[in-house]
Amino acid sequence: MEQLLVLRDLAVIFAGSLLVILAFYRLKLPALPGFIVAGILLGPNALGLVSDPHRVESLAEVGVILLLFTIGIEFSLSRLKEMGRQVLAAGSAQMAFTVVATLAVGLAFLPGWRVALFLGFLIALSSTAIVLKVLTDKGEIDAPHGRLATGVLIFQDLCVVPIMLVLPFLAGKAEGGALGLALALGKAALVVVGVVVAARTVVPRALRVILKTKSRELFLIAVILIGTLTALGTAAAGASLALGAFLAGLIISESDYANQALAELMPFRDIFISLFFVAVGMLVQLGTMRDHWILTLLAVAIIMGGKTLSAAVGPALMGYSGRVALLAGVAVSQIGEFSFVLAKEGRVAGLLPELLYQQFLGVAVITMLVTPFLMQGGPAILDTLEKLMPLDRLLPGFRPRDFAPVQDPVTNHVIIAGYGLNGRNLAAALRSINAPYLIVELNAQTVRKARSEGEPAFYGDATRDEILHALGIDRARLLVIAISDPSATRRMVRVARDHNAKLHIIARTRYVVEIPELTRLGANVVIPEEFETSIEIFAQVLAHYTVARDEIDRLVGEIRASHYQALRPEGGARPRLTLTGTLGAMPQMHVERIVLGQNAPAVGQTLAETGLRSRTGALVLAVRRGESDLATPEATFQLAAGDVLVVVGQPQQLKGAYRLLTGAEHA
């Protein structure tokens, strides 16, 4: 009977979640907070369709283990090294300021420093799932603020491990005090060292042997076994199963099979983690939120505002503009999914009182629901704030002020906004023809490096009037926007066009939907990465089918001139391209090499004597004799044994040529 009740609860949970997530999809909200809302509605504190949440808690715990396992797989030591500066500077500043600020406020209102410190840990963590989803959907994952936000999230993932180790000591459940904590950290360090050694040596070899069987089932079992054994090992060392799951994922992340392992586990992870967040939602008491709604909303505003500023401090100190730093701060201003895991552990350990736990759940859910709207409207909010106070004055940092002014005025020059891969390649091309250009970049470190290489690079935010004016926008010939931030690109086009009506503006964008708006704002040419990739692919394919180069160039030119309209027809119809002299009107030509043996009938004859052209229609393009090559041989050229003839023709013509020249049938 118990099994039937569990099955009924699962059916209710999945049916309710389906409806709620569908509504969230319509509202363009991420799915993760939708599961929490579904839990609130289905639980005993609302509709009561699931009367006993504890029946699904064991399955929800599996979701937590799988969540940490996949976080470990997605987390990579090489990625940490690549983004080291953003991770350490931005992440450490955000965590430190948030925890310290929460501790300071908590000491005045909460019963003891342990609770205040633990609450600081909970508030400091952000939602990796929501932030990365929104940044990816907006095409801003590679924008400066997107990379900074990602760096903060990676640092938070690193902090999860020590927080889990510290939790028993904060709850007073562990023995030994400071010495016991040091011993636990030492054990964890040894476990991590063992994990790194295993990741570099044992696991890749074992997975390599298993993959030779080409069995997906065997591979999946091996991955789960690695996770299970590592989790049991950490539990035996006195740490938690969750920590072991994270370290197991880290082992696999350093192998060549991390992506495949993640792909195999993701469906299981998504199902079980959805149960966890539904279970969390069932624990939320709407009555508590209703009775303390003013306090709840005030806490949401303070937490999101405070986290935004704390996350912006690190980027500002690194030299990023106030706008970029605050956009990164807005992205990580919510409370994260792993905070729910820690909060539940803290409640079980007696560290969080029931009322505080309920208030925390309510605040956390609201911050997650607000985040997508806040990230969408962030640029507009900062525009309004900029009018009241310059953002660089709000977050002064250590920006290279000496980079801003252009000492020697230039005219008829190109302004390159953004010095990434596209910007560097463009600068090299302009330098090769001695065309004057200036580079403007928001990353101070990039500017310093470029200037050390002799480039005319200047620090500044090209969305600002004064920066463009200092770069001589009114005297410039072209502005090339080579950044990956759609919002900043739009602002840059608008401001530049207002300054110089004759300026030729070329803008890069990731998505074709940006073309109409950028054109309306004043861009002369908009280059979308999506369709440029498509054009290059079909141009190469058409060239392979021997379509004339000028015909391909004509087609590409027409597509670009029409703003790629041919590739995006109305009503979801298939794209239609028109070629004159297309493949249908052209014979399919092949090239083949024919080797003349000692007894070949063509040996000793001239090409004219063989009658190859008149009898088969095939044509000899070249002849290789020994180490020398002869292109387009004359009709009087005499063939010899060992000659290699390069012959072109249709398939049937080539078969006839092979039979005529060698006396044998074509294989």
Secondary structure in CASP SS format (residue, H / E / C, confidence):
PFRMAT SS
TARGET T0000
AUTHOR 0000-0000-0000
METHOD secondary structure of the structure
MODEL  1
M C 1.00
E H 1.00
Q H 1.00
L H 1.00
L H 1.00
V H 1.00
L H 1.00
R H 1.00
D H 1.00
L H 1.00
A H 1.00
V H 1.00
I H 1.00
F H 1.00
A H 1.00
G H 1.00
S H 1.00
L H 1.00
L H 1.00
V H 1.00
I H 1.00
L H 1.00
A H 1.00
F H 1.00
Y H 1.00
R H 1.00
L C 1.00
K C 1.00
L C 1.00
P C 1.00
A H 1.00
L H 1.00
P H 1.00
G H 1.00
F H 1.00
I H 1.00
V H 1.00
A H 1.00
G H 1.00
I H 1.00
L H 1.00
L H 1.00
G C 1.00
P C 1.00
N C 1.00
A C 1.00
L C 1.00
G C 1.00
L C 1.00
V C 1.00
S C 1.00
D C 1.00
P H 1.00
H H 1.00
R H 1.00
V H 1.00
E H 1.00
S H 1.00
L H 1.00
A H 1.00
E H 1.00
V H 1.00
G H 1.00
V H 1.00
I H 1.00
L H 1.00
L H 1.00
L H 1.00
F H 1.00
T H 1.00
I H 1.00
G H 1.00
I H 1.00
E H 1.00
F C 1.00
S C 1.00
L H 1.00
S H 1.00
R H 1.00
L H 1.00
K H 1.00
E H 1.00
M C 1.00
G H 1.00
R H 1.00
Q H 1.00
V H 1.00
L H 1.00
A H 1.00
A H 1.00
G H 1.00
S H 1.00
A H 1.00
Q H 1.00
M H 1.00
A H 1.00
F H 1.00
T H 1.00
V H 1.00
V H 1.00
A H 1.00
T H 1.00
L H 1.00
A H 1.00
V H 1.00
G H 1.00
L H 1.00
A H 1.00
F H 1.00
L C 1.00
P C 1.00
G C 1.00
W H 1.00
R H 1.00
V H 1.00
A H 1.00
L H 1.00
F H 1.00
L H 1.00
G H 1.00
F H 1.00
L H 1.00
I H 1.00
A H 1.00
L C 1.00
S C 1.00
S C 1.00
T H 1.00
A H 1.00
I H 1.00
V H 1.00
L H 1.00
K H 1.00
V H 1.00
L H 1.00
T H 1.00
D H 1.00
K H 1.00
G C 1.00
E C 1.00
I C 1.00
D C 1.00
A C 1.00
P H 1.00
H H 1.00
G H 1.00
R H 1.00
L H 1.00
A H 1.00
T H 1.00
G H 1.00
V H 1.00
L H 1.00
I H 1.00
F H 1.00
Q H 1.00
D H 1.00
L H 1.00
C H 1.00
V H 1.00
V H 1.00
P H 1.00
I H 1.00
M H 1.00
L H 1.00
V H 1.00
L H 1.00
P H 1.00
F H 1.00
L H 1.00
A C 1.00
G C 1.00
K C 1.00
A C 1.00
E C 1.00
G C 1.00
G H 1.00
A H 1.00
L H 1.00
G H 1.00
L H 1.00
A H 1.00
L H 1.00
A H 1.00
L H 1.00
G H 1.00
K H 1.00
A H 1.00
A H 1.00
L H 1.00
V H 1.00
V H 1.00
V H 1.00
G H 1.00
V H 1.00
V H 1.00
V H 1.00
A H 1.00
A H 1.00
R H 1.00
T C 1.00
V H 1.00
V H 1.00
P H 1.00
R H 1.00
A H 1.00
L H 1.00
R H 1.00
V H 1.00
I H 1.00
L H 1.00
K C 1.00
T C 1.00
K C 1.00
S C 1.00
R H 1.00
E H 1.00
L H 1.00
F H 1.00
L H 1.00
I H 1.00
A H 1.00
V H 1.00
I H 1.00
L H 1.00
I H 1.00
G H 1.00
T H 1.00
L H 1.00
T H 1.00
A H 1.00
L H 1.00
G H 1.00
T H 1.00
A H 1.00
A H 1.00
A C 1.00
G C 1.00
A C 1.00
S C 1.00
L H 1.00
A H 1.00
L H 1.00
G H 1.00
A H 1.00
F H 1.00
L H 1.00
A H 1.00
G H 1.00
L H 1.00
I H 1.00
I H 1.00
S H 1.00
E C 1.00
S C 1.00
D C 1.00
Y C 1.00
A H 1.00
N H 1.00
Q H 1.00
A H 1.00
L H 1.00
A H 1.00
E H 1.00
L H 1.00
M H 1.00
P H 1.00
F H 1.00
R H 1.00
D H 1.00
I H 1.00
F H 1.00
I H 1.00
S H 1.00
L H 1.00
F H 1.00
F H 1.00
V H 1.00
A H 1.00
V H 1.00
G H 1.00
M H 1.00
L H 1.00
V C 1.00
Q C 1.00
L H 1.00
G H 1.00
T H 1.00
M H 1.00
R H 1.00
D H 1.00
H C 1.00
W H 1.00
I H 1.00
L H 1.00
T H 1.00
L H 1.00
L H 1.00
A H 1.00
V H 1.00
A H 1.00
I H 1.00
I H 1.00
M H 1.00
G H 1.00
G H 1.00
K H 1.00
T H 1.00
L H 1.00
S H 1.00
A H 1.00
A H 1.00
V H 1.00
G H 1.00
P H 1.00
A H 1.00
L H 1.00
M H 1.00
G C 1.00
Y C 1.00
S C 1.00
G H 1.00
R H 1.00
V H 1.00
A H 1.00
L H 1.00
L H 1.00
A H 1.00
G H 1.00
V H 1.00
A H 1.00
V C 1.00
S C 1.00
Q C 1.00
I C 1.00
G C 1.00
E H 1.00
F H 1.00
S H 1.00
F H 1.00
V H 1.00
L H 1.00
A H 1.00
K H 1.00
E H 1.00
G H 1.00
R H 1.00
V H 1.00
A C 1.00
G C 1.00
L C 1.00
L C 1.00
P C 1.00
E H 1.00
L H 1.00
L H 1.00
Y H 1.00
Q H 1.00
Q H 1.00
F H 1.00
L H 1.00
G H 1.00
V H 1.00
A H 1.00
V H 1.00
I H 1.00
T H 1.00
M H 1.00
L H 1.00
V H 1.00
T H 1.00
P H 1.00
F H 1.00
L H 1.00
M H 1.00
Q H 1.00
G H 1.00
G H 1.00
P H 1.00
A H 1.00
I H 1.00
L H 1.00
D H 1.00
T H 1.00
L H 1.00
E H 1.00
K H 1.00
L H 1.00
M C 1.00
P C 1.00
L H 1.00
D H 1.00
R H 1.00
L H 1.00
L C 1.00
P C 1.00
G C 1.00
F C 1.00
R C 1.00
P C 1.00
R H 1.00
D H 1.00
F H 1.00
A C 1.00
P C 1.00
V C 1.00
Q C 1.00
D C 1.00
P C 1.00
V C 1.00
T C 1.00
N C 1.00
H C 1.00
V E 1.00
I E 1.00
I E 1.00
A E 1.00
G C 1.00
Y C 1.00
G C 1.00
L H 1.00
N H 1.00
G H 1.00
R H 1.00
N H 1.00
L H 1.00
A H 1.00
A H 1.00
A H 1.00
L H 1.00
R H 1.00
S H 1.00
I C 1.00
N C 1.00
A C 1.00
P C 1.00
Y E 1.00
L E 1.00
I E 1.00
V E 1.00
E E 1.00
L C 1.00
N C 1.00
A H 1.00
Q H 1.00
T H 1.00
V H 1.00
R H 1.00
K H 1.00
A H 1.00
R H 1.00
S H 1.00
E C 1.00
G C 1.00
E C 1.00
P C 1.00
A E 1.00
F E 1.00
Y E 1.00
G C 1.00
D C 1.00
A C 1.00
T C 1.00
R C 1.00
D H 1.00
E H 1.00
I H 1.00
L H 1.00
H H 1.00
A H 1.00
L C 1.00
G C 1.00
I C 1.00
D C 1.00
R C 1.00
A C 1.00
R C 1.00
L E 1.00
L E 1.00
V E 1.00
I E 1.00
A C 1.00
I C 1.00
S C 1.00
D C 1.00
P H 1.00
S H 1.00
A H 1.00
T H 1.00
R H 1.00
R H 1.00
M H 1.00
V H 1.00
R H 1.00
V H 1.00
A H 1.00
R H 1.00
D H 1.00
H H 1.00
N C 1.00
A C 1.00
K C 1.00
L C 1.00
H E 1.00
I E 1.00
I E 1.00
A E 1.00
R E 1.00
T E 1.00
R C 1.00
Y C 1.00
V H 1.00
V H 1.00
E H 1.00
I H 1.00
P H 1.00
E H 1.00
L H 1.00
T H 1.00
R H 1.00
L H 1.00
G C 1.00
A C 1.00
N C 1.00
V E 1.00
V E 1.00
I E 1.00
P E 1.00
E H 1.00
E H 1.00
F H 1.00
E H 1.00
T H 1.00
S H 1.00
I H 1.00
E H 1.00
I H 1.00
F H 1.00
A H 1.00
Q H 1.00
V H 1.00
L H 1.00
A H 1.00
H H 1.00
Y C 1.00
T C 1.00
V C 1.00
A C 1.00
R H 1.00
D H 1.00
E H 1.00
I H 1.00
D H 1.00
R H 1.00
L H 1.00
V H 1.00
G H 1.00
E H 1.00
I H 1.00
R H 1.00
A H 1.00
S C 1.00
H C 1.00
Y C 1.00
Q H 1.00
A H 1.00
L H 1.00
R C 1.00
P C 1.00
E H 1.00
G H 1.00
G H 1.00
A C 1.00
R C 1.00
P C 1.00
R C 1.00
L C 1.00
T C 1.00
L C 1.00
T C 1.00
G C 1.00
T C 1.00
L H 1.00
G H 1.00
A H 1.00
M C 1.00
P C 1.00
Q C 1.00
M C 1.00
H E 1.00
V E 1.00
E E 1.00
R E 1.00
I E 1.00
V E 1.00
L C 1.00
G C 1.00
Q C 1.00
N C 1.00
A C 1.00
P C 1.00
A C 1.00
V C 1.00
G C 1.00
Q C 1.00
T E 1.00
L H 1.00
A H 1.00
E H 1.00
T H 1.00
G C 1.00
L H 1.00
R H 1.00
S H 1.00
R H 1.00
T H 1.00
G C 1.00
A C 1.00
L E 1.00
V E 1.00
L E 1.00
A E 1.00
V E 1.00
R E 1.00
R E 1.00
G C 1.00
E C 1.00
S E 1.00
D E 1.00
L E 1.00
A E 1.00
T C 1.00
P C 1.00
E C 1.00
A C 1.00
T C 1.00
F C 1.00
Q E 1.00
L C 1.00
A C 1.00
A C 1.00
G C 1.00
D C 1.00
V E 1.00
L E 1.00
V E 1.00
V E 1.00
V E 1.00
G E 1.00
Q C 1.00
P H 1.00
Q H 1.00
Q H 1.00
L H 1.00
K H 1.00
G H 1.00
A H 1.00
Y H 1.00
R H 1.00
L H 1.00
L H 1.00
T H 1.00
G C 1.00
A C 1.00
E C 1.00
H C 1.00
A C 1.00
END
